[in-house]
């Protein structure tokens, strides 16, 4: 049986989540909001986010492109993906937060740091995402990977590009267009809207 695609955040869920996090002024909360914005704007995997270094952020801010080093892309081929204005602003925030946390600025230093002054682990990214979703009162149990799906669904639904599926393939660094087919499946919004229309 074909299921609806559900692992993405609706615009109102995204706004609620960001609004909730934004109410907190401590550096850890600001850090979490910034890395979520980077993931939402770029569609990178959590493995890639966790592997980013200071040099990666600086390069993306300057060139508007993020280099996907093979060692941080889950076995995918390397490449470069575009970073939006909002994505670059979030990268600047992460660099600022590092400075305020008192971390050194060397190029190969981790971009996102834990309270124990180490690279933030993938598990911690997942835990922080769950924490904030619960605090925001979201009914979905989202993981950091949902940002990748959220970007793809938003492109498919809202982009005026001639080939939105091709844009998703390029931005998500899919080597095969078949990997992008999941985003053409009906999602919970499609099903609910269609049923309301015929009710």
C-alpha positions in Angstrom: 0.0 0.0 0.0 1.3 3.4 -0.9 1.6 5.7 2.1 1.5 9.5 2.1 4.8 11.3 2.5 4.8 12.7 6.0 8.4 13.4 7.1 8.5 17.1 6.6 7.4 20.2 8.5 4.5 22.3 7.3 5.1 26.1 7.1 3.1 26.7 10.2 5.0 24.0 12.1 8.3 25.5 11.0 7.2 28.9 12.1 6.0 27.6 15.5 9.3 25.8 16.0 11.5 28.7 15.1 9.3 31.1 17.2 9.6 28.9 20.2 13.4 28.6 20.0 13.7 32.3 19.3 12.2 33.2 22.7 15.3 32.0 24.4 18.4 34.2 24.5 21.0 31.7 25.8 23.8 30.7 23.4 22.8 27.0 23.3 19.3 28.0 22.1 20.7 30.5 19.6 23.1 27.8 18.3 20.2 25.3 17.8 18.1 27.8 16.0 21.1 28.7 13.7 22.0 25.1 12.8 18.3 24.3 12.1 18.1 27.3 9.8 21.3 26.1 7.9 19.7 22.7 7.5 16.4 24.1 6.4 18.0 26.4 3.8 20.5 24.0 2.4 18.9 20.5 2.7 22.1 19.0 3.9 22.1 15.8 5.9 22.8 15.8 9.7 26.1 14.0 9.0 27.2 16.8 6.8 26.0 19.5 9.3 27.9 17.7 12.1 31.0 17.6 10.0 31.2 21.2 9.0 34.2 23.2 10.0 34.8 26.9 10.4 36.5 27.0 6.9 33.4 25.5 5.3 31.2 28.2 6.8 33.6 31.0 5.8 33.8 29.7 2.2 30.0 29.4 1.9 29.5 32.9 3.2 32.0 34.3 0.7 31.2 32.2 -2.4 27.5 31.5 -1.6 28.3 27.8 -2.2 28.9 25.0 0.4 31.5 22.5 -0.6 30.3 18.9 0.2 33.5 17.1 1.2 33.1 13.3 0.6 34.0 12.5 4.1 30.9 14.3 5.5 28.3 13.4 2.9 27.4 9.8 3.9 29.3 8.2 1.0 27.7 10.5 -1.6 29.9 12.1 -4.3 31.3 15.5 -3.3 30.1 18.7 -4.9 28.8 22.2 -4.2 25.4 23.4 -3.3 23.9 26.9 -3.2 23.5 28.6 0.1 20.6 31.2 0.3 20.9 34.6 1.9 19.1 33.2 5.0 21.4 30.2 5.1 24.5 32.4 4.9 23.0 34.6 7.8 22.6 31.4 9.9 26.3 30.4 9.2 27.4 33.9 10.3 25.3 33.3 13.5 27.1 30.0 14.1 30.5 31.7 13.7 29.4 34.5 16.1 28.2 32.0 18.7 31.5 30.1 18.5 33.3 33.3 19.3 31.0 34.1 22.2 31.5 30.6 23.5 35.3 31.4 23.5 36.3 28.9 20.9 39.4 29.3 18.7 38.8 30.4 15.1 41.2 28.0 13.3 39.9 26.8 9.9 39.7 23.1 10.7 37.8 23.6 14.0 34.2 22.3 14.3 31.6 24.8 13.3 29.0 23.7 15.9 30.3 23.0 19.4 28.7 21.2 22.4 28.7 22.5 26.0 31.6 20.1 26.6 33.7 22.0 24.0 33.5 19.2 21.4 32.0 18.8 18.0 28.3 18.4 18.4 27.4 14.8 17.8 24.7 13.5 15.5 22.9 12.0 18.5 22.9 15.4 20.1 21.5 17.1 17.0 18.7 14.5 17.1 18.0 15.0 20.8 18.0 18.8 20.5 15.5 18.6 17.6 13.2 16.3 19.6 13.5 18.6 22.6 12.5 21.7 20.7 9.7 20.0 18.8 8.2 18.9 22.1 8.6 22.4 23.6 6.9 23.9 20.6 4.0 21.6 21.0 4.3 20.0 17.6 2.4 16.8 17.2 5.0 15.3 14.8 8.2 13.6 16.0 10.7 15.3 13.7 14.4 14.5 13.3 17.0 16.8 11.8 16.6 14.8 8.6 13.1 16.3 8.2 14.7 19.7 7.3 16.0 18.0 4.1 12.6 16.7 3.3 11.0 20.1 4.2 13.2 22.0 1.7 12.5 19.4 -1.0 8.7 19.5 -0.5 8.7 23.3 -0.4 10.6 23.4 -3.7 8.3 20.9 -5.3 5.2 22.8 -4.1 6.2 26.5 -4.4 9.0 26.9 -6.9 8.4 28.5 -10.2 11.4 26.7 -11.7 10.9 25.0 -15.0 12.1 21.7 -13.5 11.6 21.7 -9.7 12.4 18.0 -9.4 15.8 18.7 -11.1 16.4 21.6 -8.6 15.7 19.2 -5.7 18.0 16.6 -7.3 20.9 19.2 -7.6 20.4 20.8 -4.2 20.1 17.4 -2.3 23.1 16.1 -4.2 21.3 13.1 -5.6 23.3 11.3 -8.2 20.1 9.6 -9.6 16.9 11.4 -10.3 15.0 8.2 -9.0 16.2 9.2 -5.4 14.1 12.4 -5.8 10.9 10.6 -6.8 9.8 10.3 -3.2 9.1 14.1 -3.2 6.5 13.6 -5.9 4.4 11.4 -3.7 1.2 12.8 -2.3 1.8 14.2 1.2 -0.5 14.8 4.1 -1.4 18.3 2.8 -2.3 16.9 -0.6 -4.5 14.2 0.8 -6.3 16.5 3.3 -6.9 19.2 0.7 -8.2 16.7 -1.9 -10.6 15.1 0.6 -11.9 18.5 1.8 -12.5 19.4 -1.8 -14.7 16.4 -2.5 -16.4 16.2 0.9 
